[in-house]
Amino acid sequence: MESYWLCDDCLMATAYDDYSSLSLYYSEAEVEARINMMQAGLRDLLPLSADFDSHTGIGIDAFSTQPCAACHCSLHGQRHRFTRL
Ligand SMILES: [Zn+2]
């Protein structure tokens, strides 16, 4: 099984279909461009299954320097592991 590490934004988009956190950081045009990139990237990876445990921290990298597997954003930060079904 292949594993993918997704950034917080993509985690929210995949798990909750929630893009609201983006508006805190980007202008309206940038948010739209970023959502398009995230959706295109996520579509390529689907179907995905969450493969992390927020209680034990397994499958969560608190500070990764790897780009997100879906949106390819290279901002360092938290990544959550997903597995392709
Ligand atoms: Zn991402």
PDB file of the backbone (N, CA, C, O) and the ligand in Angstrom, with CONECT records:
HET     ZN  A 101       1
ATOM      1  N   MET A   1       0.841  -1.202   0.000  1.00  0.00           N
ATOM      2  CA  MET A   1       0.000   0.000   0.000  1.00  0.00           C
ATOM      3  C   MET A   1       0.872   1.247   0.000  1.00  0.00           C
ATOM      4  O   MET A   1       1.907   1.309   0.664  1.00  0.00           O
ATOM      5  N   GLU A   2       0.441   2.201  -0.735  1.00  0.00           N
ATOM      6  CA  GLU A   2       1.198   3.449  -0.804  1.00  0.00           C
ATOM      7  C   GLU A   2       0.703   4.429   0.252  1.00  0.00           C
ATOM      8  O   GLU A   2      -0.493   4.537   0.523  1.00  0.00           O
ATOM      9  N   SER A   3       1.648   5.129   0.829  1.00  0.00           N
ATOM     10  CA  SER A   3       1.288   6.147   1.814  1.00  0.00           C
ATOM     11  C   SER A   3       1.580   7.533   1.270  1.00  0.00           C
ATOM     12  O   SER A   3       2.527   7.741   0.511  1.00  0.00           O
ATOM     13  N   TYR A   4       0.751   8.463   1.675  1.00  0.00           N
ATOM     14  CA  TYR A   4       0.929   9.850   1.268  1.00  0.00           C
ATOM     15  C   TYR A   4       0.856  10.728   2.499  1.00  0.00           C
ATOM     16  O   TYR A   4       0.087  10.466   3.424  1.00  0.00           O
ATOM     17  N   TRP A   5       1.664  11.773   2.499  1.00  0.00           N
ATOM     18  CA  TRP A   5       1.642  12.705   3.614  1.00  0.00           C
ATOM     19  C   TRP A   5       1.022  14.001   3.139  1.00  0.00           C
ATOM     20  O   TRP A   5       1.512  14.625   2.197  1.00  0.00           O
ATOM     21  N   LEU A   6      -0.052  14.406   3.788  1.00  0.00           N
ATOM     22  CA  LEU A   6      -0.785  15.600   3.361  1.00  0.00           C
ATOM     23  C   LEU A   6      -0.650  16.718   4.387  1.00  0.00           C
ATOM     24  O   LEU A   6      -0.561  16.482   5.592  1.00  0.00           O
ATOM     25  N   CYS A   7      -0.638  17.934   3.870  1.00  0.00           N
ATOM     26  CA  CYS A   7      -0.530  19.106   4.741  1.00  0.00           C
ATOM     27  C   CYS A   7      -1.866  19.357   5.457  1.00  0.00           C
ATOM     28  O   CYS A   7      -2.874  18.721   5.150  1.00  0.00           O
ATOM     29  N   ASP A   8      -1.857  20.267   6.386  1.00  0.00           N
ATOM     30  CA  ASP A   8      -3.064  20.557   7.167  1.00  0.00           C
ATOM     31  C   ASP A   8      -4.223  21.006   6.284  1.00  0.00           C
ATOM     32  O   ASP A   8      -5.366  20.604   6.499  1.00  0.00           O
ATOM     33  N   ASP A   9      -3.924  21.838   5.292  1.00  0.00           N
ATOM     34  CA  ASP A   9      -4.988  22.334   4.413  1.00  0.00           C
ATOM     35  C   ASP A   9      -5.659  21.188   3.671  1.00  0.00           C
ATOM     36  O   ASP A   9      -6.885  21.133   3.571  1.00  0.00           O
ATOM     37  N   CYS A  10      -4.835  20.263   3.146  1.00  0.00           N
ATOM     38  CA  CYS A  10      -5.390  19.130   2.401  1.00  0.00           C
ATOM     39  C   CYS A  10      -6.086  18.150   3.328  1.00  0.00           C
ATOM     40  O   CYS A  10      -7.053  17.495   2.938  1.00  0.00           O
ATOM     41  N   LEU A  11      -5.596  18.050   4.552  1.00  0.00           N
ATOM     42  CA  LEU A  11      -6.270  17.208   5.541  1.00  0.00           C
ATOM     43  C   LEU A  11      -7.694  17.707   5.770  1.00  0.00           C
ATOM     44  O   LEU A  11      -8.643  16.922   5.755  1.00  0.00           O
ATOM     45  N   MET A  12      -7.839  19.011   5.981  1.00  0.00           N
ATOM     46  CA  MET A  12      -9.162  19.592   6.204  1.00  0.00           C
ATOM     47  C   MET A  12     -10.045  19.391   4.985  1.00  0.00           C
ATOM     48  O   MET A  12     -11.232  19.089   5.112  1.00  0.00           O
ATOM     49  N   ALA A  13      -9.462  19.560   3.799  1.00  0.00           N
ATOM     50  CA  ALA A  13     -10.226  19.422   2.560  1.00  0.00           C
ATOM     51  C   ALA A  13     -10.698  17.985   2.376  1.00  0.00           C
ATOM     52  O   ALA A  13     -11.843  17.750   1.992  1.00  0.00           O
ATOM     53  N   THR A  14      -9.812  17.015   2.650  1.00  0.00           N
ATOM     54  CA  THR A  14     -10.149  15.612   2.451  1.00  0.00           C
ATOM     55  C   THR A  14     -11.116  15.109   3.508  1.00  0.00           C
ATOM     56  O   THR A  14     -12.117  14.461   3.201  1.00  0.00           O
ATOM     57  N   ALA A  15     -10.802  15.416   4.751  1.00  0.00           N
ATOM     58  CA  ALA A  15     -11.562  14.829   5.848  1.00  0.00           C
ATOM     59  C   ALA A  15     -12.894  15.541   6.069  1.00  0.00           C
ATOM     60  O   ALA A  15     -13.901  14.906   6.382  1.00  0.00           O
ATOM     61  N   TYR A  16     -12.893  16.854   5.906  1.00  0.00           N
ATOM     62  CA  TYR A  16     -14.095  17.610   6.277  1.00  0.00           C
ATOM     63  C   TYR A  16     -14.665  18.437   5.140  1.00  0.00           C
ATOM     64  O   TYR A  16     -15.678  19.117   5.302  1.00  0.00           O
ATOM     65  N   ASP A  17     -13.994  18.375   3.961  1.00  0.00           N
ATOM     66  CA  ASP A  17     -14.423  19.202   2.843  1.00  0.00           C
ATOM     67  C   ASP A  17     -14.471  20.672   3.269  1.00  0.00           C
ATOM     68  O   ASP A  17     -15.383  21.418   2.912  1.00  0.00           O
ATOM     69  N   ASP A  18     -13.480  21.047   4.025  1.00  0.00           N
ATOM     70  CA  ASP A  18     -13.461  22.377   4.636  1.00  0.00           C
ATOM     71  C   ASP A  18     -12.255  23.162   4.116  1.00  0.00           C
ATOM     72  O   ASP A  18     -11.105  22.782   4.334  1.00  0.00           O
ATOM     73  N   TYR A  19     -12.544  24.245   3.437  1.00  0.00           N
ATOM     74  CA  TYR A  19     -11.469  25.080   2.902  1.00  0.00           C
ATOM     75  C   TYR A  19     -11.403  26.427   3.617  1.00  0.00           C
ATOM     76  O   TYR A  19     -10.697  27.337   3.182  1.00  0.00           O
ATOM     77  N   SER A  20     -12.137  26.545   4.707  1.00  0.00           N
ATOM     78  CA  SER A  20     -12.299  27.861   5.326  1.00  0.00           C
ATOM     79  C   SER A  20     -10.993  28.387   5.919  1.00  0.00           C
ATOM     80  O   SER A  20     -10.793  29.599   6.003  1.00  0.00           O
ATOM     81  N   SER A  21     -10.107  27.483   6.328  1.00  0.00           N
ATOM     82  CA  SER A  21      -8.877  27.954   6.960  1.00  0.00           C
ATOM     83  C   SER A  21      -7.979  28.681   5.971  1.00  0.00           C
ATOM     84  O   SER A  21      -7.119  29.467   6.367  1.00  0.00           O
ATOM     85  N   LEU A  22      -8.178  28.418   4.681  1.00  0.00           N
ATOM     86  CA  LEU A  22      -7.327  29.050   3.669  1.00  0.00           C
ATOM     87  C   LEU A  22      -7.491  30.556   3.649  1.00  0.00           C
ATOM     88  O   LEU A  22      -6.533  31.290   3.409  1.00  0.00           O
ATOM     89  N   SER A  23      -8.688  31.009   3.898  1.00  0.00           N
ATOM     90  CA  SER A  23      -8.952  32.439   3.764  1.00  0.00           C
ATOM     91  C   SER A  23      -8.200  33.265   4.795  1.00  0.00           C
ATOM     92  O   SER A  23      -8.108  34.488   4.684  1.00  0.00           O
ATOM     93  N   LEU A  24      -7.663  32.581   5.801  1.00  0.00           N
ATOM     94  CA  LEU A  24      -6.888  33.303   6.802  1.00  0.00           C
ATOM     95  C   LEU A  24      -5.545  33.747   6.245  1.00  0.00           C
ATOM     96  O   LEU A  24      -4.944  34.704   6.733  1.00  0.00           O
ATOM     97  N   TYR A  25      -5.083  33.045   5.221  1.00  0.00           N
ATOM     98  CA  TYR A  25      -3.714  33.260   4.768  1.00  0.00           C
ATOM     99  C   TYR A  25      -3.591  33.840   3.367  1.00  0.00           C
ATOM    100  O   TYR A  25      -2.549  34.397   3.019  1.00  0.00           O
ATOM    101  N   TYR A  26      -4.637  33.717   2.559  1.00  0.00           N
ATOM    102  CA  TYR A  26      -4.494  34.079   1.158  1.00  0.00           C
ATOM    103  C   TYR A  26      -5.556  35.093   0.738  1.00  0.00           C
ATOM    104  O   TYR A  26      -6.608  35.217   1.365  1.00  0.00           O
ATOM    105  N   SER A  27      -5.253  35.799  -0.322  1.00  0.00           N
ATOM    106  CA  SER A  27      -6.259  36.656  -0.928  1.00  0.00           C
ATOM    107  C   SER A  27      -7.275  35.768  -1.644  1.00  0.00           C
ATOM    108  O   SER A  27      -7.047  34.570  -1.814  1.00  0.00           O
ATOM    109  N   GLU A  28      -8.386  36.353  -2.058  1.00  0.00           N
ATOM    110  CA  GLU A  28      -9.466  35.578  -2.646  1.00  0.00           C
ATOM    111  C   GLU A  28      -9.010  34.829  -3.900  1.00  0.00           C
ATOM    112  O   GLU A  28      -9.343  33.659  -4.088  1.00  0.00           O
ATOM    113  N   ALA A  29      -8.245  35.514  -4.753  1.00  0.00           N
ATOM    114  CA  ALA A  29      -7.768  34.883  -5.983  1.00  0.00           C
ATOM    115  C   ALA A  29      -6.795  33.753  -5.665  1.00  0.00           C
ATOM    116  O   ALA A  29      -6.810  32.708  -6.316  1.00  0.00           O
ATOM    117  N   GLU A  30      -5.954  33.969  -4.667  1.00  0.00           N
ATOM    118  CA  GLU A  30      -4.991  32.934  -4.286  1.00  0.00           C
ATOM    119  C   GLU A  30      -5.691  31.727  -3.679  1.00  0.00           C
ATOM    120  O   GLU A  30      -5.298  30.586  -3.922  1.00  0.00           O
ATOM    121  N   VAL A  31      -6.731  31.980  -2.889  1.00  0.00           N
ATOM    122  CA  VAL A  31      -7.489  30.880  -2.294  1.00  0.00           C
ATOM    123  C   VAL A  31      -8.078  30.016  -3.394  1.00  0.00           C
ATOM    124  O   VAL A  31      -8.010  28.789  -3.330  1.00  0.00           O
ATOM    125  N   GLU A  32      -8.656  30.655  -4.405  1.00  0.00           N
ATOM    126  CA  GLU A  32      -9.280  29.900  -5.485  1.00  0.00           C
ATOM    127  C   GLU A  32      -8.245  29.054  -6.224  1.00  0.00           C
ATOM    128  O   GLU A  32      -8.487  27.884  -6.522  1.00  0.00           O
ATOM    129  N   ALA A  33      -7.091  29.652  -6.517  1.00  0.00           N
ATOM    130  CA  ALA A  33      -6.035  28.920  -7.220  1.00  0.00           C
ATOM    131  C   ALA A  33      -5.550  27.753  -6.371  1.00  0.00           C
ATOM    132  O   ALA A  33      -5.284  26.666  -6.884  1.00  0.00           O
ATOM    133  N   ARG A  34      -5.439  27.988  -5.081  1.00  0.00           N
ATOM    134  CA  ARG A  34      -4.939  26.934  -4.183  1.00  0.00           C
ATOM    135  C   ARG A  34      -5.954  25.806  -4.054  1.00  0.00           C
ATOM    136  O   ARG A  34      -5.577  24.634  -4.037  1.00  0.00           O
ATOM    137  N   ILE A  35      -7.234  26.145  -3.964  1.00  0.00           N
ATOM    138  CA  ILE A  35      -8.266  25.106  -3.885  1.00  0.00           C
ATOM    139  C   ILE A  35      -8.243  24.255  -5.147  1.00  0.00           C
ATOM    140  O   ILE A  35      -8.366  23.032  -5.073  1.00  0.00           O
ATOM    141  N   ASN A  36      -8.086  24.894  -6.311  1.00  0.00           N
ATOM    142  CA  ASN A  36      -8.021  24.140  -7.560  1.00  0.00           C
ATOM    143  C   ASN A  36      -6.858  23.165  -7.554  1.00  0.00           C
ATOM    144  O   ASN A  36      -7.002  22.018  -7.978  1.00  0.00           O
ATOM    145  N   MET A  37      -5.711  23.615  -7.077  1.00  0.00           N
ATOM    146  CA  MET A  37      -4.531  22.751  -7.015  1.00  0.00           C
ATOM    147  C   MET A  37      -4.737  21.598  -6.054  1.00  0.00           C
ATOM    148  O   MET A  37      -4.363  20.459  -6.335  1.00  0.00           O
ATOM    149  N   MET A  38      -5.340  21.908  -4.912  1.00  0.00           N
ATOM    150  CA  MET A  38      -5.577  20.867  -3.913  1.00  0.00           C
ATOM    151  C   MET A  38      -6.541  19.821  -4.446  1.00  0.00           C
ATOM    152  O   MET A  38      -6.327  18.619  -4.285  1.00  0.00           O
ATOM    153  N   GLN A  39      -7.618  20.299  -5.090  1.00  0.00           N
ATOM    154  CA  GLN A  39      -8.624  19.359  -5.580  1.00  0.00           C
ATOM    155  C   GLN A  39      -8.064  18.491  -6.698  1.00  0.00           C
ATOM    156  O   GLN A  39      -8.347  17.295  -6.768  1.00  0.00           O
ATOM    157  N   ALA A  40      -7.269  19.100  -7.570  1.00  0.00           N
ATOM    158  CA  ALA A  40      -6.655  18.328  -8.653  1.00  0.00           C
ATOM    159  C   ALA A  40      -5.697  17.296  -8.082  1.00  0.00           C
ATOM    160  O   ALA A  40      -5.687  16.144  -8.516  1.00  0.00           O
ATOM    161  N   GLY A  41      -4.894  17.706  -7.111  1.00  0.00           N
ATOM    162  CA  GLY A  41      -3.931  16.794  -6.502  1.00  0.00           C
ATOM    163  C   GLY A  41      -4.617  15.678  -5.753  1.00  0.00           C
ATOM    164  O   GLY A  41      -4.197  14.523  -5.828  1.00  0.00           O
ATOM    165  N   LEU A  42      -5.671  16.014  -5.030  1.00  0.00           N
ATOM    166  CA  LEU A  42      -6.383  15.007  -4.245  1.00  0.00           C
ATOM    167  C   LEU A  42      -7.104  14.018  -5.152  1.00  0.00           C
ATOM    168  O   LEU A  42      -7.168  12.823  -4.862  1.00  0.00           O
ATOM    169  N   ARG A  43      -7.647  14.530  -6.254  1.00  0.00           N
ATOM    170  CA  ARG A  43      -8.339  13.661  -7.204  1.00  0.00           C
ATOM    171  C   ARG A  43      -7.406  12.571  -7.718  1.00  0.00           C
ATOM    172  O   ARG A  43      -7.816  11.423  -7.893  1.00  0.00           O
ATOM    173  N   ASP A  44      -6.151  12.937  -7.958  1.00  0.00           N
ATOM    174  CA  ASP A  44      -5.173  11.963  -8.449  1.00  0.00           C
ATOM    175  C   ASP A  44      -4.889  10.884  -7.428  1.00  0.00           C
ATOM    176  O   ASP A  44      -4.526   9.765  -7.791  1.00  0.00           O
ATOM    177  N   LEU A  45      -5.047  11.201  -6.165  1.00  0.00           N
ATOM    178  CA  LEU A  45      -4.676  10.264  -5.104  1.00  0.00           C
ATOM    179  C   LEU A  45      -5.846   9.412  -4.621  1.00  0.00           C
ATOM    180  O   LEU A  45      -5.635   8.386  -3.974  1.00  0.00           O
ATOM    181  N   LEU A  46      -7.063   9.820  -4.921  1.00  0.00           N
ATOM    182  CA  LEU A  46      -8.236   9.123  -4.399  1.00  0.00           C
ATOM    183  C   LEU A  46      -8.311   7.687  -4.929  1.00  0.00           C
ATOM    184  O   LEU A  46      -7.787   7.424  -6.011  1.00  0.00           O
ATOM    185  N   PRO A  47      -8.940   6.750  -4.212  1.00  0.00           N
ATOM    186  CA  PRO A  47      -9.511   6.948  -2.880  1.00  0.00           C
ATOM    187  C   PRO A  47      -8.449   6.844  -1.774  1.00  0.00           C
ATOM    188  O   PRO A  47      -7.592   5.961  -1.780  1.00  0.00           O
ATOM    189  N   LEU A  48      -8.545   7.765  -0.849  1.00  0.00           N
ATOM    190  CA  LEU A  48      -7.596   7.804   0.259  1.00  0.00           C
ATOM    191  C   LEU A  48      -8.288   7.438   1.556  1.00  0.00           C
ATOM    192  O   LEU A  48      -9.476   7.694   1.749  1.00  0.00           O
ATOM    193  N   SER A  49      -7.521   6.839   2.428  1.00  0.00           N
ATOM    194  CA  SER A  49      -8.044   6.539   3.745  1.00  0.00           C
ATOM    195  C   SER A  49      -7.100   7.133   4.783  1.00  0.00           C
ATOM    196  O   SER A  49      -5.882   6.996   4.669  1.00  0.00           O
ATOM    197  N   ALA A  50      -7.651   7.781   5.778  1.00  0.00           N
ATOM    198  CA  ALA A  50      -6.830   8.366   6.837  1.00  0.00           C
ATOM    199  C   ALA A  50      -6.063   7.264   7.541  1.00  0.00           C
ATOM    200  O   ALA A  50      -6.626   6.220   7.871  1.00  0.00           O
ATOM    201  N   ASP A  51      -4.795   7.493   7.769  1.00  0.00           N
ATOM    202  CA  ASP A  51      -3.934   6.481   8.374  1.00  0.00           C
ATOM    203  C   ASP A  51      -3.105   7.112   9.487  1.00  0.00           C
ATOM    204  O   ASP A  51      -1.884   6.962   9.544  1.00  0.00           O
ATOM    205  N   PHE A  52      -3.798   7.815  10.359  1.00  0.00           N
ATOM    206  CA  PHE A  52      -3.084   8.424  11.486  1.00  0.00           C
ATOM    207  C   PHE A  52      -3.965   8.357  12.725  1.00  0.00           C
ATOM    208  O   PHE A  52      -5.179   8.173  12.634  1.00  0.00           O
ATOM    209  N   ASP A  53      -3.345   8.505  13.858  1.00  0.00           N
ATOM    210  CA  ASP A  53      -4.056   8.444  15.122  1.00  0.00           C
ATOM    211  C   ASP A  53      -3.667   9.663  15.942  1.00  0.00           C
ATOM    212  O   ASP A  53      -2.539   9.778  16.421  1.00  0.00           O
ATOM    213  N   SER A  54      -4.627  10.571  16.094  1.00  0.00           N
ATOM    214  CA  SER A  54      -4.283  11.814  16.784  1.00  0.00           C
ATOM    215  C   SER A  54      -4.054  11.602  18.279  1.00  0.00           C
ATOM    216  O   SER A  54      -3.537  12.488  18.959  1.00  0.00           O
ATOM    217  N   HIS A  55      -4.439  10.420  18.796  1.00  0.00           N
ATOM    218  CA  HIS A  55      -4.197  10.159  20.216  1.00  0.00           C
ATOM    219  C   HIS A  55      -2.762   9.694  20.457  1.00  0.00           C
ATOM    220  O   HIS A  55      -2.106  10.135  21.400  1.00  0.00           O
ATOM    221  N   THR A  56      -2.287   8.799  19.595  1.00  0.00           N
ATOM    222  CA  THR A  56      -0.937   8.268  19.781  1.00  0.00           C
ATOM    223  C   THR A  56       0.102   9.052  18.990  1.00  0.00           C
ATOM    224  O   THR A  56       1.295   8.975  19.285  1.00  0.00           O
ATOM    225  N   GLY A  57      -0.340   9.803  17.991  1.00  0.00           N
ATOM    226  CA  GLY A  57       0.604  10.545  17.166  1.00  0.00           C
ATOM    227  C   GLY A  57       1.170   9.726  16.029  1.00  0.00           C
ATOM    228  O   GLY A  57       1.968  10.229  15.238  1.00  0.00           O
ATOM    229  N   ILE A  58       0.767   8.464  15.934  1.00  0.00           N
ATOM    230  CA  ILE A  58       1.241   7.613  14.831  1.00  0.00           C
ATOM    231  C   ILE A  58       0.632   8.118  13.519  1.00  0.00           C
ATOM    232  O   ILE A  58      -0.571   8.357  13.419  1.00  0.00           O
ATOM    233  N   GLY A  59       1.489   8.269  12.538  1.00  0.00           N
ATOM    234  CA  GLY A  59       1.001   8.750  11.248  1.00  0.00           C
ATOM    235  C   GLY A  59       0.944  10.259  11.169  1.00  0.00           C
ATOM    236  O   GLY A  59       0.425  10.817  10.202  1.00  0.00           O
ATOM    237  N   ILE A  60       1.471  10.918  12.175  1.00  0.00           N
ATOM    238  CA  ILE A  60       1.495  12.384  12.177  1.00  0.00           C
ATOM    239  C   ILE A  60       2.939  12.848  12.309  1.00  0.00           C
ATOM    240  O   ILE A  60       3.648  12.463  13.239  1.00  0.00           O
ATOM    241  N   ASP A  61       3.356  13.672  11.372  1.00  0.00           N
ATOM    242  CA  ASP A  61       4.688  14.243  11.428  1.00  0.00           C
ATOM    243  C   ASP A  61       4.524  15.715  11.784  1.00  0.00           C
ATOM    244  O   ASP A  61       4.029  16.507  10.982  1.00  0.00           O
ATOM    245  N   ALA A  62       4.937  16.066  12.974  1.00  0.00           N
ATOM    246  CA  ALA A  62       4.667  17.410  13.485  1.00  0.00           C
ATOM    247  C   ALA A  62       5.417  18.485  12.715  1.00  0.00           C
ATOM    248  O   ALA A  62       4.964  19.626  12.624  1.00  0.00           O
ATOM    249  N   PHE A  63       6.546  18.122  12.170  1.00  0.00           N
ATOM    250  CA  PHE A  63       7.277  19.115  11.397  1.00  0.00           C
ATOM    251  C   PHE A  63       8.020  18.429  10.270  1.00  0.00           C
ATOM    252  O   PHE A  63       9.115  17.899  10.453  1.00  0.00           O
ATOM    253  N   SER A  64       7.400  18.450   9.096  1.00  0.00           N
ATOM    254  CA  SER A  64       7.987  17.796   7.937  1.00  0.00           C
ATOM    255  C   SER A  64       8.560  18.823   6.982  1.00  0.00           C
ATOM    256  O   SER A  64       8.037  19.929   6.848  1.00  0.00           O
ATOM    257  N   THR A  65       9.638  18.442   6.323  1.00  0.00           N
ATOM    258  CA  THR A  65      10.197  19.321   5.296  1.00  0.00           C
ATOM    259  C   THR A  65       9.873  18.787   3.903  1.00  0.00           C
ATOM    260  O   THR A  65      10.311  19.344   2.896  1.00  0.00           O
ATOM    261  N   GLN A  66       9.090  17.685   3.857  1.00  0.00           N
ATOM    262  CA  GLN A  66       8.687  17.122   2.571  1.00  0.00           C
ATOM    263  C   GLN A  66       7.465  17.865   2.039  1.00  0.00           C
ATOM    264  O   GLN A  66       6.594  18.247   2.820  1.00  0.00           O
ATOM    265  N   PRO A  67       7.385  18.076   0.725  1.00  0.00           N
ATOM    266  CA  PRO A  67       6.191  18.727   0.183  1.00  0.00           C
ATOM    267  C   PRO A  67       4.951  17.859   0.361  1.00  0.00           C
ATOM    268  O   PRO A  67       5.047  16.633   0.427  1.00  0.00           O
ATOM    269  N   CYS A  68       3.808  18.488   0.438  1.00  0.00           N
ATOM    270  CA  CYS A  68       2.538  17.780   0.539  1.00  0.00           C
ATOM    271  C   CYS A  68       2.314  16.950  -0.718  1.00  0.00           C
ATOM    272  O   CYS A  68       2.611  17.404  -1.823  1.00  0.00           O
ATOM    273  N   ALA A  69       1.785  15.719  -0.554  1.00  0.00           N
ATOM    274  CA  ALA A  69       1.603  14.812  -1.684  1.00  0.00           C
ATOM    275  C   ALA A  69       0.485  15.265  -2.618  1.00  0.00           C
ATOM    276  O   ALA A  69       0.468  14.891  -3.791  1.00  0.00           O
ATOM    277  N   ALA A  70      -0.437  16.057  -2.114  1.00  0.00           N
ATOM    278  CA  ALA A  70      -1.570  16.463  -2.943  1.00  0.00           C
ATOM    279  C   ALA A  70      -1.355  17.824  -3.600  1.00  0.00           C
ATOM    280  O   ALA A  70      -1.384  17.937  -4.825  1.00  0.00           O
ATOM    281  N   CYS A  71      -1.140  18.848  -2.792  1.00  0.00           N
ATOM    282  CA  CYS A  71      -1.041  20.192  -3.363  1.00  0.00           C
ATOM    283  C   CYS A  71       0.407  20.576  -3.650  1.00  0.00           C
ATOM    284  O   CYS A  71       0.665  21.619  -4.251  1.00  0.00           O
ATOM    285  N   HIS A  72       1.349  19.744  -3.225  1.00  0.00           N
ATOM    286  CA  HIS A  72       2.776  19.952  -3.479  1.00  0.00           C
ATOM    287  C   HIS A  72       3.314  21.229  -2.867  1.00  0.00           C
ATOM    288  O   HIS A  72       4.379  21.708  -3.257  1.00  0.00           O
ATOM    289  N   CYS A  73       2.586  21.783  -1.913  1.00  0.00           N
ATOM    290  CA  CYS A  73       3.105  22.978  -1.267  1.00  0.00           C
ATOM    291  C   CYS A  73       4.337  22.560  -0.470  1.00  0.00           C
ATOM    292  O   CYS A  73       4.336  21.520   0.190  1.00  0.00           O
ATOM    293  N   SER A  74       5.363  23.358  -0.534  1.00  0.00           N
ATOM    294  CA  SER A  74       6.628  22.966   0.089  1.00  0.00           C
ATOM    295  C   SER A  74       6.839  23.671   1.421  1.00  0.00           C
ATOM    296  O   SER A  74       7.935  23.640   1.980  1.00  0.00           O
ATOM    297  N   LEU A  75       5.788  24.304   1.928  1.00  0.00           N
ATOM    298  CA  LEU A  75       5.895  24.925   3.243  1.00  0.00           C
ATOM    299  C   LEU A  75       6.126  23.839   4.287  1.00  0.00           C
ATOM    300  O   LEU A  75       5.406  22.841   4.330  1.00  0.00           O
ATOM    301  N   HIS A  76       7.110  24.036   5.105  1.00  0.00           N
ATOM    302  CA  HIS A  76       7.369  23.062   6.154  1.00  0.00           C
ATOM    303  C   HIS A  76       6.274  23.145   7.205  1.00  0.00           C
ATOM    304  O   HIS A  76       5.769  24.224   7.514  1.00  0.00           O
ATOM    305  N   GLY A  77       5.917  21.990   7.748  1.00  0.00           N
ATOM    306  CA  GLY A  77       4.884  22.005   8.765  1.00  0.00           C
ATOM    307  C   GLY A  77       4.341  20.625   9.013  1.00  0.00           C
ATOM    308  O   GLY A  77       4.983  19.627   8.685  1.00  0.00           O
ATOM    309  N   GLN A  78       3.160  20.563   9.591  1.00  0.00           N
ATOM    310  CA  GLN A  78       2.584  19.299   9.994  1.00  0.00           C
ATOM    311  C   GLN A  78       2.061  18.516   8.788  1.00  0.00           C
ATOM    312  O   GLN A  78       1.481  19.088   7.865  1.00  0.00           O
ATOM    313  N   ARG A  79       2.275  17.198   8.814  1.00  0.00           N
ATOM    314  CA  ARG A  79       1.742  16.321   7.778  1.00  0.00           C
ATOM    315  C   ARG A  79       1.009  15.159   8.436  1.00  0.00           C
ATOM    316  O   ARG A  79       1.421  14.648   9.478  1.00  0.00           O
ATOM    317  N   HIS A  80      -0.095  14.753   7.795  1.00  0.00           N
ATOM    318  CA  HIS A  80      -0.843  13.581   8.256  1.00  0.00           C
ATOM    319  C   HIS A  80      -0.749  12.497   7.185  1.00  0.00           C
ATOM    320  O   HIS A  80      -0.766  12.788   5.989  1.00  0.00           O
ATOM    321  N   ARG A  81      -0.650  11.260   7.624  1.00  0.00           N
ATOM    322  CA  ARG A  81      -0.482  10.147   6.685  1.00  0.00           C
ATOM    323  C   ARG A  81      -1.833   9.610   6.206  1.00  0.00           C
ATOM    324  O   ARG A  81      -2.763   9.410   6.988  1.00  0.00           O
ATOM    325  N   PHE A  82      -1.902   9.390   4.919  1.00  0.00           N
ATOM    326  CA  PHE A  82      -3.056   8.744   4.300  1.00  0.00           C
ATOM    327  C   PHE A  82      -2.560   7.556   3.481  1.00  0.00           C
ATOM    328  O   PHE A  82      -1.417   7.529   3.024  1.00  0.00           O
ATOM    329  N   THR A  83      -3.437   6.582   3.310  1.00  0.00           N
ATOM    330  CA  THR A  83      -3.085   5.403   2.515  1.00  0.00           C
ATOM    331  C   THR A  83      -4.066   5.282   1.375  1.00  0.00           C
ATOM    332  O   THR A  83      -5.266   5.503   1.533  1.00  0.00           O
ATOM    333  N   ARG A  84      -3.529   4.926   0.219  1.00  0.00           N
ATOM    334  CA  ARG A  84      -4.399   4.727  -0.944  1.00  0.00           C
ATOM    335  C   ARG A  84      -5.100   3.391  -0.809  1.00  0.00           C
ATOM    336  O   ARG A  84      -4.464   2.379  -0.514  1.00  0.00           O
ATOM    337  N   LEU A  85      -6.389   3.382  -1.018  1.00  0.00           N
ATOM    338  CA  LEU A  85      -7.159   2.153  -0.877  1.00  0.00           C
ATOM    339  C   LEU A  85      -7.029   1.273  -2.116  1.00  0.00           C
ATOM    340  O   LEU A  85      -7.616   0.192  -2.171  1.00  0.00           O
TER     341      LEU A  85
HETATM  342 ZN    ZN A 101      -1.519  19.962   0.728  1.00  0.00          ZN2+
END
